[in-house]
Amino acid sequence: MARRWKFPPVIEEAIRRHYQPEYQPFQLLTGIVQAAAILARLGEEQVPADQWFAHIPPALSNALKLDRERLEKCLPQPEQVEAAKNQMLA
């Protein structure tokens, strides 16, 4: 679908590899999409946010230079997630 919509190859690759966090060679955008997919799944499974970092493969967190503190600063507050969900479903 990404090819049909004429997305740039880097975006097409990120979509294709979003479920393969150990895939090499590492591409920054692909890594970001992989981390986002993991976090989205954990949110859907209602895993507490303070446990999310432990679920990101070390190779991925190292490649993204992501640490627990940095991740926690980027996470939305639960009420922000709920508001976004409500907007999307309205």
Backbone as CSV, one residue per row, in Angstrom:
resi,resn,N_x,N_y,N_z,CA_x,CA_y,CA_z,C_x,C_y,C_z
1,MET,0.825,-1.171,0.000,0.000,0.000,0.000,0.879,1.248,0.000
2,ALA,1.962,1.219,0.781,2.865,2.372,0.823,3.441,2.653,-0.558
3,ARG,3.760,1.612,-1.287,4.277,1.786,-2.648,3.191,2.363,-3.553
4,ARG,1.983,1.856,-3.425,0.868,2.350,-4.247,0.618,3.834,-3.972
5,TRP,0.754,4.227,-2.704,0.536,5.629,-2.340,1.774,6.488,-2.610
6,LYS,2.808,5.846,-3.135,4.048,6.535,-3.526,4.753,7.203,-2.343
7,PHE,4.754,6.495,-1.210,5.532,6.966,-0.076,7.013,6.839,-0.435
8,PRO,7.858,7.671,0.151,9.296,7.529,-0.084,9.776,6.145,0.374
9,PRO,10.821,5.619,-0.263,11.326,4.288,0.104,11.658,4.143,1.590
10,VAL,12.157,5.178,2.221,12.517,5.067,3.645,11.271,4.817,4.502
11,ILE,10.147,5.407,4.141,8.903,5.183,4.879,8.357,3.791,4.571
12,GLU,8.450,3.395,3.328,8.024,2.046,2.951,8.812,0.998,3.748
13,GLU,10.111,1.201,3.857,10.963,0.270,4.606,10.606,0.275,6.094
14,ALA,10.342,1.445,6.645,9.967,1.530,8.066,8.682,0.755,8.332
15,ILE,7.732,0.863,7.431,6.473,0.124,7.589,6.730,-1.373,7.468
16,ARG,7.517,-1.762,6.493,7.793,-3.181,6.262,8.491,-3.826,7.465
17,ARG,9.398,-3.108,8.106,10.226,-3.676,9.174,9.755,-3.315,10.588
18,HIS,8.578,-2.726,10.736,8.164,-2.236,12.054,8.046,-3.341,13.110
19,TYR,7.925,-4.569,12.696,7.783,-5.678,13.645,9.081,-6.468,13.802
20,GLN,10.200,-5.950,13.279,11.490,-6.640,13.346,12.541,-5.746,14.010
21,PRO,12.460,-5.549,15.317,13.380,-4.609,15.974,14.858,-4.987,15.895
22,GLU,15.171,-6.217,15.556,16.577,-6.619,15.455,17.097,-6.522,14.022
23,TYR,16.261,-6.071,13.080,16.640,-6.049,11.670,17.843,-5.131,11.437
24,GLN,18.766,-5.598,10.598,19.955,-4.822,10.229,19.995,-4.685,8.719
25,PRO,20.499,-3.643,8.170,21.136,-2.526,8.856,20.093,-1.614,9.506
26,PHE,20.468,-1.052,10.621,19.568,-0.178,11.373,19.321,1.105,10.589
27,GLN,18.053,1.493,10.537,17.647,2.771,9.943,16.879,3.535,11.017
28,LEU,17.219,4.802,11.210,16.622,5.593,12.285,15.098,5.614,12.224
29,LEU,14.524,5.945,11.084,13.068,6.016,10.986,12.434,4.665,11.282
30,THR,13.031,3.597,10.772,12.514,2.262,11.054,12.556,1.981,12.555
31,GLY,13.639,2.347,13.211,13.757,2.154,14.656,12.701,2.918,15.426
32,ILE,12.431,4.139,14.998,11.401,4.952,15.660,10.032,4.289,15.500
33,VAL,9.737,3.815,14.296,8.451,3.145,14.062,8.372,1.848,14.867
34,GLN,9.483,1.118,14.961,9.505,-0.116,15.747,9.207,0.183,17.210
35,ALA,9.860,1.188,17.757,9.624,1.547,19.162,8.179,1.994,19.360
36,ALA,7.662,2.779,18.437,6.272,3.235,18.540,5.304,2.058,18.495
37,ALA,5.575,1.077,17.636,4.707,-0.101,17.550,4.719,-0.883,18.858
38,ILE,5.893,-1.015,19.454,5.997,-1.715,20.744,5.206,-0.965,21.806
39,LEU,5.383,0.352,21.875,4.691,1.145,22.886,3.185,1.126,22.669
40,ALA,2.745,1.163,21.412,1.308,1.102,21.126,0.724,-0.230,21.598
41,ARG,1.447,-1.314,21.327,0.970,-2.636,21.751,0.894,-2.713,23.272
42,LEU,1.908,-2.189,23.944,1.906,-2.224,25.413,0.758,-1.396,25.978
43,GLY,0.477,-0.264,25.330,-0.648,0.561,25.760,-1.967,-0.169,25.586
44,GLU,-2.124,-0.841,24.445,-3.343,-1.610,24.194,-3.499,-2.747,25.191
45,GLU,-2.375,-3.335,25.591,-2.415,-4.435,26.560,-2.499,-3.920,27.991
46,GLN,-2.556,-2.610,28.151,-2.667,-1.945,29.448,-1.509,-2.267,30.383
47,VAL,-0.324,-2.433,29.795,0.888,-2.591,30.598,1.197,-1.219,31.197
48,PRO,1.453,-1.129,32.500,1.756,0.171,33.104,2.948,0.845,32.403
49,ALA,2.820,2.145,32.155,3.835,2.893,31.407,5.216,2.804,32.042
50,ASP,5.279,2.669,33.367,6.595,2.595,34.005,7.317,1.278,33.711
51,GLN,6.635,0.344,33.048,7.252,-0.933,32.670,7.578,-1.008,31.172
52,TRP,7.209,0.009,30.416,7.375,-0.041,28.973,8.821,-0.165,28.534
53,PHE,9.717,0.581,29.173,11.113,0.583,28.733,11.703,-0.826,28.755
54,ALA,11.314,-1.614,29.725,11.837,-2.979,29.847,11.441,-3.857,28.661
55,HIS,10.416,-3.472,27.920,9.936,-4.265,26.786,10.594,-3.884,25.456
56,ILE,11.365,-2.816,25.452,12.052,-2.418,24.227,13.367,-3.186,24.158
57,PRO,13.607,-3.924,23.086,14.853,-4.693,22.995,16.072,-3.799,23.186
58,PRO,17.056,-4.260,23.962,18.243,-3.438,24.221,18.925,-2.936,22.952
59,ALA,19.002,-3.755,21.920,19.645,-3.308,20.678,18.908,-2.101,20.099
60,LEU,17.579,-2.106,20.186,16.788,-0.997,19.664,16.947,0.250,20.536
61,SER,16.850,0.092,21.844,17.002,1.260,22.718,18.409,1.848,22.611
62,ASN,19.423,0.989,22.440,20.788,1.491,22.257,20.928,2.240,20.939
63,ALA,20.382,1.676,19.872,20.483,2.314,18.557,19.774,3.670,18.544
64,LEU,18.680,3.776,19.279,17.933,5.038,19.359,18.462,5.966,20.447
65,LYS,19.474,5.478,21.192,20.013,6.243,22.322,18.885,6.633,23.288
66,LEU,18.045,5.644,23.542,16.858,5.838,24.360,17.099,5.258,25.744
67,ASP,16.861,6.048,26.752,16.934,5.527,28.112,15.579,5.742,28.788
68,ARG,15.427,5.135,29.921,14.131,5.160,30.617,13.665,6.596,30.876
69,GLU,14.556,7.436,31.372,14.184,8.818,31.703,13.744,9.584,30.453
70,ARG,14.478,9.411,29.378,14.138,10.096,28.130,12.787,9.612,27.601
71,LEU,12.551,8.318,27.678,11.287,7.766,27.227,10.127,8.308,28.057
72,GLU,10.283,8.321,29.364,9.200,8.771,30.244,8.849,10.232,30.003
73,LYS,9.838,11.053,29.630,9.568,12.460,29.329,8.719,12.612,28.073
74,CYS,8.812,11.656,27.173,8.093,11.728,25.890,6.700,11.134,25.950
75,LEU,6.414,10.336,26.952,5.124,9.640,27.009,4.003,10.607,27.360
76,PRO,2.874,10.470,26.687,1.727,11.307,27.036,1.134,10.860,28.365
77,GLN,0.447,11.775,29.003,-0.261,11.457,30.233,-1.518,10.656,29.863
78,PRO,-1.985,9.801,30.778,-3.170,8.980,30.460,-4.356,9.787,29.951
79,GLU,-4.581,10.967,30.522,-5.723,11.779,30.073,-5.518,12.301,28.647
80,GLN,-4.266,12.502,28.240,-3.988,12.912,26.868,-4.290,11.770,25.895
81,VAL,-3.936,10.577,26.281,-4.220,9.412,25.443,-5.726,9.227,25.297
82,GLU,-6.429,9.343,26.398,-7.890,9.186,26.379,-8.536,10.260,25.513
83,ALA,-8.081,11.499,25.622,-8.639,12.599,24.819,-8.374,12.357,23.334
84,ALA,-7.172,11.906,22.996,-6.849,11.631,21.591,-7.717,10.492,21.058
85,LYS,-7.897,9.463,21.874,-8.732,8.339,21.459,-10.156,8.794,21.214
86,ASN,-10.682,9.619,22.110,-12.052,10.111,21.967,-12.208,10.970,20.717
87,GLN,-11.192,11.759,20.401,-11.246,12.595,19.195,-11.268,11.731,17.948
88,MET,-10.466,10.684,17.953,-10.391,9.817,16.776,-11.695,9.065,16.565
89,LEU,-12.374,8.731,17.630,-13.597,7.932,17.538,-14.859,8.776,17.400
90,ALA,-14.698,10.093,17.515,-15.873,10.992,17.439,-16.370,11.154,16.020
